Amino acid sequence: QVRPVESGGGSVQSGESLRLSCSASSSTYRRYSMAWFRQAPGKEREGVAALDIDGSTTYADSVKERFVVSQDIAKTTLYLQMNSLQPDDTAVYYCAARESGAGDLRFLLSRPETFTYWGQGTQVTVDS
């Protein structure tokens, strides 16, 4: 199993940056596809970025060119560098994991229900 724990959220001004961290705490971290999701008030949870066991990544169109997902395997930690933040990026951000298997990563990112393990979330607020 993997137990994601997010950190790094906060309040920033439009145009500023934040880096989120997700500590996965698992000796089998390498077996998992990892992803970031977010949920704004009154909206459905949406995929933001994902990183597969082979290092491939995918992003939602709304964050492409602004967000970067990366990992430190030795620390079993996933990161999300968020640049040029906008008020529309305001949401609770969740880290999620699933045992890697068949399936296109971009498709999986569009289906939160395909991820098994979830963190508690961290709030990101962007003021205009």
RODO-2510 file (C-alpha; in nm, 4 decimals, decimal comma):
residues 128
     n   res          X          Y          Z
     1     q     0,0000     0,0000     0,0000
     2     v     0,0911     0,3634    -0,0313
     3     r    -0,0283     0,6418     0,1956
     4     p    -0,0025     0,9837     0,0318
     5     v     0,0416     1,2887     0,2518
     6     e     0,0331     1,6288     0,0832
     7     s     0,2026     1,9493     0,1965
     8     g     0,2983     2,2867     0,0578
     9     g    -0,0375     2,4503    -0,0003
    10     g    -0,1077     2,8102     0,0925
    11     s    -0,2307     3,1476    -0,0253
    12     v    -0,0504     3,3370    -0,2999
    13     q    -0,1096     3,6266    -0,5374
    14     s    -0,1882     3,5800    -0,9030
    15     g     0,1293     3,5100    -1,0997
    16     e     0,3197     3,3615    -0,8079
    17     s     0,4417     3,0031    -0,7631
    18     l     0,3984     2,7181    -0,5166
    19     r     0,5437     2,3706    -0,4900
    20     l     0,3348     2,0902    -0,3504
    21     s     0,4876     1,7751    -0,2076
    22     c     0,3361     1,4315    -0,1622
    23     s     0,5132     1,1895     0,0664
    24     a     0,4077     0,8402    -0,0370
    25     s     0,5611     0,6382     0,2480
    26     s     0,5861     0,3088     0,0672
    27     s     0,8673     0,0625     0,0121
    28     t     0,6978    -0,0320    -0,3136
    29     y     0,6665     0,3254    -0,4417
    30     r     0,8142     0,2303    -0,7788
    31     r     0,5108     0,0147    -0,8557
    32     y     0,2672     0,3045    -0,8460
    33     s     0,1440     0,5545    -1,0990
    34     m     0,1105     0,8871    -0,9198
    35     a    -0,1102     1,1851    -0,9894
    36     w    -0,2302     1,5212    -0,8689
    37     f    -0,5995     1,6071    -0,8709
    38     r    -0,7817     1,9168    -0,7560
    39     q    -1,1328     2,0081    -0,6540
    40     a    -1,2714     2,3580    -0,6395
    41     p    -1,5886     2,4415    -0,4428
    42     g    -1,8971     2,3238    -0,6295
    43     k    -1,6945     2,1484    -0,8971
    44     e    -1,5996     1,7906    -0,9687
    45     r    -1,2554     1,6577    -0,8918
    46     e    -1,0316     1,6952    -1,1943
    47     g    -0,6963     1,5543    -1,2937
    48     v    -0,4056     1,7978    -1,3018
    49     a    -0,0919     1,5944    -1,3736
    50     a     0,0273     1,2360    -1,3583
    51     l     0,3584     1,0552    -1,3596
    52     d     0,3958     0,6885    -1,4491
    53     i     0,6527     0,4310    -1,3402
    54     d     0,8494     0,4781    -1,6623
    55     g     0,8787     0,8500    -1,5975
    56     s     0,6217     0,9550    -1,8561
    57     t     0,3997     1,2468    -1,7632
    58     t     0,0728     1,3986    -1,8727
    59     y    -0,1038     1,7223    -1,7866
    60     a    -0,4466     1,8761    -1,8043
    61     d    -0,4651     2,1310    -2,0829
    62     s    -0,5431     2,4050    -1,8323
    63     v    -0,2063     2,3672    -1,6556
    64     k     0,0217     2,2608    -1,9380
    65     e     0,3247     2,4945    -1,9705
    66     r     0,2672     2,6212    -1,6132
    67     f     0,2820     2,3118    -1,3893
    68     v     0,5532     2,0479    -1,3702
    69     v     0,5190     1,7094    -1,1989
    70     s     0,8330     1,5335    -1,0780
    71     q     0,9478     1,2841    -0,8196
    72     d     1,2339     1,1875    -0,5944
    73     i     1,2214     0,8100    -0,5889
    74     a     1,4737     0,7820    -0,3054
    75     k     1,2480     0,9989    -0,0909
    76     t     0,9289     0,8370    -0,2312
    77     t     0,8004     1,1886    -0,2823
    78     l     0,5999     1,3382    -0,5660
    79     y     0,6103     1,7107    -0,6420
    80     l     0,3976     1,9582    -0,8298
    81     q     0,5677     2,2842    -0,9209
    82     m     0,2966     2,5368    -0,9985
    83     n     0,3982     2,8564    -1,1773
    84     s     0,2002     3,1561    -1,2986
    85     l    -0,0846     3,0676    -1,0664
    86     q    -0,4253     3,2115    -1,1458
    87     p    -0,7436     3,2470    -0,9371
    88     d    -0,8951     2,9568    -1,1347
    89     d    -0,6244     2,7338    -0,9836
    90     t    -0,7799     2,7795    -0,6392
    91     a    -0,8778     2,4359    -0,5107
    92     v    -0,7935     2,1575    -0,2716
    93     y    -0,5123     1,9591    -0,4297
    94     y    -0,4962     1,5839    -0,3767
    95     c    -0,2198     1,3341    -0,4351
    96     a    -0,3310     0,9913    -0,5538
    97     a    -0,1728     0,6595    -0,6443
    98     r    -0,2659     0,3406    -0,8241
    99     e    -0,0755     0,0256    -0,8989
   100     s     0,0636     0,0722    -1,2433
   101     g    -0,0994    -0,1361    -1,5115
   102     a    -0,2696    -0,1197    -1,8449
   103     g    -0,4275     0,2029    -1,9531
   104     d    -0,3317     0,5289    -2,1132
   105     l    -0,2059     0,7706    -1,8486
   106     r    -0,4003     1,0668    -1,9880
   107     f    -0,7193     0,8605    -1,9862
   108     l    -0,6544     0,7493    -1,6286
   109     l    -0,5986     1,1090    -1,5220
   110     s    -0,9462     1,1927    -1,6513
   111     r    -1,0951     0,9200    -1,4296
   112     p    -1,0271     0,9873    -1,0590
   113     e    -1,2068     0,6638    -0,9701
   114     t    -0,9222     0,4654    -1,1252
   115     f    -0,6858     0,5790    -0,8478
   116     t    -0,6912     0,3742    -0,5302
   117     y    -0,4994     0,5656    -0,2663
   118     w    -0,5668     0,9269    -0,1759
   119     g    -0,4227     1,1880     0,0525
   120     q    -0,6268     1,4302     0,2613
   121     g    -0,5568     1,7250     0,0343
   122     t    -0,3917     2,0624     0,0710
   123     q    -0,5593     2,3966     0,0045
   124     v    -0,4230     2,6303    -0,2604
   125     t    -0,5744     2,9781    -0,2793
   126     v    -0,4787     3,2278    -0,5474
   127     d    -0,5888     3,5870    -0,4987
   128     s    -0,6263     3,8228    -0,7923
***
